[in-house]
């Protein structure tokens, strides 16, 4: 589902995404996930961000909450750009599904363009397989603590991560 093109709120989501990308144009880090969740970016328009985080109301998403909390703890809130290998939502308005490899292949070009000149960290195995390391555990399904530890380690070591040249 391309929630930036259709459905109620599509123009708002496009505007939010454009403003977000402009605000984070100089971010050193790129945190790349799998795909937008049905309660997160599908509604807010901003990767790893729920409507509740933007407006104080609407649905919350556990992954978005954990990611924002960990980045705040690490002092990186403004120096990380969020993206997903698949920028559109695979699934329905009430569920997620893993993206197909065709969706991953198609969406990868956008991630590569945003990755140029940034330190890339892949959240979850699908992002890792699509873009290459380093990998951090996805925070969903009990992975929040591992996500935080792994991300802190990469950032503290300034681990040499893959830089793309597009």
C-alpha positions, 0 to 999 in steps of 0.5 A, spaced: 500 500 500 502 506 497 500 510 503 503 517 500 499 516 494 492 514 496 487 514 502 485 519 507 491 523 509 496 522 503 497 529 502 499 530 509 503 524 510 507 526 503 508 533 507 510 530 513 515 526 509 518 531 505 519 536 511 522 530 515 527 528 510 529 536 509 530 536 517 535 530 517 538 532 510 545 532 514 544 526 519 550 522 519 547 515 521 541 512 517 537 507 521 534 502 515 528 498 517 524 493 513 517 496 512 512 501 515 508 498 520 500 498 520 500 503 526 506 507 525 509 510 518 503 507 514 499 513 518 504 518 520 508 518 514 515 518 517 519 511 518 519 509 525 514 514 528 507 513 530 502 518 529 502 519 537 509 521 537 507 526 532 501 529 535 500 526 542 494 522 539 492 516 535 495 510 535 502 508 538 507 503 535 511 499 540 517 499 535 517 506 534 517 508 541 523 503 543 527 506 537 525 514 539 527 512 546 533 509 545 536 514 540 534 519 546 538 515 551 544 515 546 543 523 545 542 521 537 535 524 536 537 529 531 543 525 528 539 519 525 535 519 519 530 513 519 528 509 513 525 502 510 528 498 505 520 497 503 518 505 503 510 502 502 506 498 507 506 491 505 499 488 509 493 491 510 490 497 514 490 492 520 496 487 519 503 487 517 506 482 512 513 481 511 515 484 504 516 480 498 523 480 495 521 484 489 518 489 494 525 489 497 529 489 490 524 495 488 525 499 494 532 498 495 534 504 490 531 509 495 535 506 501 541 506 497 540 514 495 539 516 502 545 512 505 550 516 500 555 519 505 552 516 511 553 510 516 548 505 515 545 501 521 540 495 518 534 494 523 532 486 522 535 481 518 531 483 512 534 490 512 541 486 513 540 482 507 538 487 502 543 492 504 549 489 508 551 490 515 551 492 520 545 489 523 541 490 530 536 486 532 529 489 531 526 491 537 519 488 536 517 481 539 521 482 545 527 485 542 528 492 545 533 491 550 538 487 545 536 493 540 538 498 545 545 494 546 547 493 539 545 500 537 549 503 543 555 498 541 555 500 534 555 508 535 560 508 541 565 504 537 563 508 531 564 501 528 566 502 520 559 501 517 558 501 509 558 507 506 554 507 499 556 511 493 550 511 488 
